[in-house]
Amino acid sequence: MKIHLATDHAGFALKEEIKKFLQENGHKVTDHGALEYNK
């Protein structure tokens, strides 16, 4: 399944955990940002 994720900087850490979980379970993830944590 193709899944698109996006968040602001406040949700960056959780998005990365979700992305890893989805990829490990065979999903294709497209990340639309934020691409780095920035306070």
BAKELO-919117 format. One record per residue (C-alpha): residue number from 1; residue in three letters; x, y, z. Coordinates in nm, 4 decimals. Example, Ala and Ser with C-alpha at 12.3 -4.5 7.8 and 13.67 -1.06 7.14 Angstrom:
+-----+------+----------+----------+----------+
!  nr ! rest !        x !        y !        z !
+-----+------+----------+----------+----------+
!   1 !  ALA !   1.2300 !  -0.4500 !   0.7800 !
!   2 !  SER !   1.3670 !  -0.1060 !   0.7140 !
+-----+------+----------+----------+----------+
***
This chain:
+-----+------+----------+----------+----------+
!  nr ! rest !        x !        y !        z !
+-----+------+----------+----------+----------+
!   1 !  MET !   0.0000 !   0.0000 !   0.0000 !
!   2 !  LYS !   0.1201 !   0.3533 !  -0.0738 !
!   3 !  ILE !   0.0974 !   0.5869 !   0.2254 !
!   4 !  HIS !   0.1772 !   0.9588 !   0.2372 !
!   5 !  LEU !   0.2875 !   1.1206 !   0.5639 !
!   6 !  ALA !   0.3363 !   1.4849 !   0.6599 !
!   7 !  THR !   0.3707 !   1.6790 !   0.9822 !
!   8 !  ASP !   0.5040 !   1.9993 !   1.1265 !
!   9 !  HIS !   0.8192 !   2.0023 !   1.3370 !
!  10 !  ALA !   0.6311 !   1.9215 !   1.6585 !
!  11 !  GLY !   0.5281 !   1.5814 !   1.5205 !
!  12 !  PHE !   0.8609 !   1.4921 !   1.3591 !
!  13 !  ALA !   0.9716 !   1.2223 !   1.6073 !
!  14 !  LEU !   0.6373 !   1.0410 !   1.6032 !
!  15 !  LYS !   0.6188 !   1.0584 !   1.2222 !
!  16 !  GLU !   0.9609 !   0.8929 !   1.1969 !
!  17 !  GLU !   0.8472 !   0.6071 !   1.4244 !
!  18 !  ILE !   0.5284 !   0.5584 !   1.2235 !
!  19 !  LYS !   0.7210 !   0.5696 !   0.8939 !
!  20 !  LYS !   0.9658 !   0.3046 !   1.0151 !
!  21 !  PHE !   0.6815 !   0.0788 !   1.1330 !
!  22 !  LEU !   0.4966 !   0.1091 !   0.8032 !
!  23 !  GLN !   0.8085 !   0.0410 !   0.5955 !
!  24 !  GLU !   0.8958 !  -0.2634 !   0.8066 !
!  25 !  ASN !   0.5474 !  -0.3962 !   0.7340 !
!  26 !  GLY !   0.5840 !  -0.3703 !   0.3576 !
!  27 !  HIS !   0.4233 !  -0.0340 !   0.2835 !
!  28 !  LYS !   0.5687 !   0.2273 !   0.0483 !
!  29 !  VAL !   0.5866 !   0.5559 !   0.2398 !
!  30 !  THR !   0.6217 !   0.9000 !   0.0837 !
!  31 !  ASP !   0.7380 !   1.1590 !   0.3367 !
!  32 !  HIS !   0.6224 !   1.5147 !   0.2651 !
!  33 !  GLY !   0.7987 !   1.6700 !   0.5666 !
!  34 !  ALA !   0.9089 !   1.8028 !   0.7928 !
!  35 !  LEU !   1.2317 !   1.6350 !   0.6895 !
!  36 !  GLU !   1.4360 !   1.7351 !   0.9958 !
!  37 !  TYR !   1.3656 !   1.8345 !   1.3541 !
!  38 !  ASN !   1.3912 !   2.2088 !   1.4008 !
!  39 !  LYS !   1.2848 !   2.3842 !   1.7209 !
+-----+------+----------+----------+----------+
***
